[in-house]
Amino acid sequence: MLGMGFFIVRMYTKNNMNMFQKPKDKIRHDERDETKCAHVKETFVKAINASNDPEALYNKVIEFAHDLQKRYPDYMHYEFYHILVGSTPHSEDKNGKDFPGEDSVEQFINNL
């Protein structure tokens, strides 16, 4: 026999199921973000594989990453920075996907 506690929890979750689901607009936004990240990663891998001089490409990437570190003390909070250096983001607290303007990792990768 299941007891009264189960019945109350079951009623509560059935009536408030929307609190356990993401809003539909949030799901679409997350999917776009993941698609964008996947595209940037794929473009980066293609650039690496197409390079005639992998060492020069590596040096260019490292120099760009060091410049970002100097200009942005919070560089570890940008998801595309982690794509660039091959690391994993450390927290859910992110400032954004990419840096603004000429510091854009996506733009840098597209120009490799």
C-alpha positions as a Markdown table, in Angstrom:
| # | Residue | x | y | z |
|---|---|---|---|---|
| 1 | Met | 0.0 | 0.0 | 0.0 |
| 2 | Leu | 1.3 | 3.4 | -0.9 |
| 3 | Gly | 0.2 | 5.7 | 1.8 |
| 4 | Met | -1.0 | 9.3 | 1.9 |
| 5 | Gly | 2.4 | 10.9 | 1.2 |
| 6 | Phe | 2.6 | 9.3 | -2.2 |
| 7 | Phe | -0.9 | 10.5 | -3.0 |
| 8 | Ile | -0.1 | 14.1 | -2.0 |
| 9 | Val | 3.2 | 14.1 | -4.0 |
| 10 | Arg | 1.4 | 12.6 | -7.0 |
| 11 | Met | -1.4 | 15.2 | -6.9 |
| 12 | Tyr | 1.2 | 18.0 | -6.6 |
| 13 | Thr | 3.4 | 16.9 | -9.4 |
| 14 | Lys | 0.4 | 16.2 | -11.7 |
| 15 | Asn | -1.1 | 19.6 | -11.1 |
| 16 | Asn | 2.3 | 21.5 | -11.3 |
| 17 | Met | 4.0 | 19.5 | -14.0 |
| 18 | Asn | 4.9 | 22.7 | -15.9 |
| 19 | Met | 7.4 | 23.6 | -13.2 |
| 20 | Phe | 9.5 | 20.5 | -14.2 |
| 21 | Gln | 9.5 | 21.4 | -17.9 |
| 22 | Lys | 11.4 | 24.1 | -19.7 |
| 23 | Pro | 9.4 | 26.8 | -21.5 |
| 24 | Lys | 9.2 | 26.1 | -25.2 |
| 25 | Asp | 11.0 | 29.3 | -26.2 |
| 26 | Lys | 13.9 | 28.4 | -23.8 |
| 27 | Ile | 14.2 | 24.9 | -25.5 |
| 28 | Arg | 14.4 | 26.5 | -28.9 |
| 29 | His | 17.0 | 29.0 | -27.6 |
| 30 | Asp | 19.1 | 26.2 | -26.0 |
| 31 | Glu | 19.0 | 24.2 | -29.2 |
| 32 | Arg | 20.1 | 27.2 | -31.3 |
| 33 | Asp | 23.0 | 27.8 | -28.9 |
| 34 | Glu | 24.1 | 24.1 | -29.1 |
| 35 | Thr | 23.8 | 24.2 | -32.9 |
| 36 | Lys | 25.9 | 27.3 | -33.0 |
| 37 | Cys | 28.6 | 25.8 | -30.7 |
| 38 | Ala | 28.6 | 22.6 | -32.8 |
| 39 | His | 29.1 | 24.6 | -36.0 |
| 40 | Val | 32.0 | 26.6 | -34.5 |
| 41 | Lys | 33.6 | 23.4 | -33.3 |
| 42 | Glu | 33.1 | 21.8 | -36.7 |
| 43 | Thr | 34.6 | 24.8 | -38.5 |
| 44 | Phe | 37.6 | 24.8 | -36.2 |
| 45 | Val | 38.3 | 21.0 | -36.8 |
| 46 | Lys | 38.0 | 21.5 | -40.6 |
| 47 | Ala | 40.5 | 24.4 | -40.4 |
| 48 | Ile | 42.9 | 22.3 | -38.4 |
| 49 | Asn | 42.6 | 19.3 | -40.8 |
| 50 | Ala | 43.0 | 21.6 | -43.9 |
| 51 | Ser | 46.1 | 23.3 | -42.6 |
| 52 | Asn | 49.3 | 22.9 | -44.5 |
| 53 | Asp | 51.3 | 24.1 | -41.5 |
| 54 | Pro | 49.7 | 22.8 | -38.2 |
| 55 | Glu | 52.5 | 24.3 | -36.1 |
| 56 | Ala | 51.9 | 27.8 | -37.5 |
| 57 | Leu | 48.2 | 27.4 | -37.0 |
| 58 | Tyr | 48.7 | 26.2 | -33.4 |
| 59 | Asn | 50.9 | 29.3 | -32.7 |
| 60 | Lys | 48.3 | 31.6 | -34.2 |
| 61 | Val | 45.6 | 30.1 | -32.0 |
| 62 | Ile | 47.8 | 30.3 | -28.8 |
| 63 | Glu | 48.7 | 34.0 | -29.6 |
| 64 | Phe | 45.0 | 34.8 | -30.0 |
| 65 | Ala | 44.0 | 33.0 | -26.8 |
| 66 | His | 46.7 | 34.9 | -24.9 |
| 67 | Asp | 45.5 | 38.2 | -26.3 |
| 68 | Leu | 42.0 | 37.3 | -25.1 |
| 69 | Gln | 43.3 | 36.5 | -21.6 |
| 70 | Lys | 45.0 | 39.9 | -21.4 |
| 71 | Arg | 41.9 | 41.9 | -22.5 |
| 72 | Tyr | 39.2 | 39.9 | -20.7 |
| 73 | Pro | 40.0 | 38.9 | -17.0 |
| 74 | Asp | 36.8 | 36.8 | -17.1 |
| 75 | Tyr | 37.8 | 35.0 | -20.3 |
| 76 | Met | 37.1 | 31.6 | -18.7 |
| 77 | His | 33.3 | 32.5 | -18.7 |
| 78 | Tyr | 33.0 | 32.6 | -22.5 |
| 79 | Glu | 32.1 | 29.3 | -24.0 |
| 80 | Phe | 33.8 | 29.9 | -27.4 |
| 81 | Tyr | 37.1 | 30.5 | -25.6 |
| 82 | His | 36.9 | 26.9 | -24.4 |
| 83 | Ile | 36.3 | 25.7 | -27.9 |
| 84 | Leu | 39.4 | 27.6 | -29.0 |
| 85 | Val | 41.7 | 26.1 | -26.4 |
| 86 | Gly | 40.1 | 22.7 | -26.2 |
| 87 | Ser | 39.0 | 22.9 | -22.5 |
| 88 | Thr | 35.7 | 22.4 | -20.7 |
| 89 | Pro | 33.8 | 25.4 | -19.3 |
| 90 | His | 34.1 | 25.4 | -15.5 |
| 91 | Ser | 30.7 | 26.7 | -14.6 |
| 92 | Glu | 27.2 | 27.4 | -15.7 |
| 93 | Asp | 27.8 | 31.1 | -14.9 |
| 94 | Lys | 28.8 | 32.3 | -18.4 |
| 95 | Asn | 29.1 | 35.9 | -19.7 |
| 96 | Gly | 28.2 | 34.7 | -23.2 |
| 97 | Lys | 29.2 | 32.5 | -26.0 |
| 98 | Asp | 31.7 | 34.7 | -27.7 |
| 99 | Phe | 33.7 | 37.9 | -27.3 |
| 100 | Pro | 32.5 | 41.1 | -29.0 |
| 101 | Gly | 33.8 | 42.6 | -32.3 |
| 102 | Glu | 37.3 | 41.8 | -33.5 |
| 103 | Asp | 37.8 | 39.6 | -30.5 |
| 104 | Ser | 35.2 | 37.1 | -31.7 |
| 105 | Val | 36.5 | 33.5 | -31.5 |
| 106 | Glu | 33.9 | 32.5 | -34.2 |
| 107 | Gln | 35.3 | 35.2 | -36.6 |
| 108 | Phe | 38.9 | 34.2 | -35.8 |
| 109 | Ile | 38.1 | 30.5 | -36.6 |
| 110 | Asn | 36.3 | 31.4 | -39.8 |
| 111 | Asn | 39.3 | 33.3 | -40.9 |
| 112 | Leu | 41.8 | 30.5 | -40.3 |
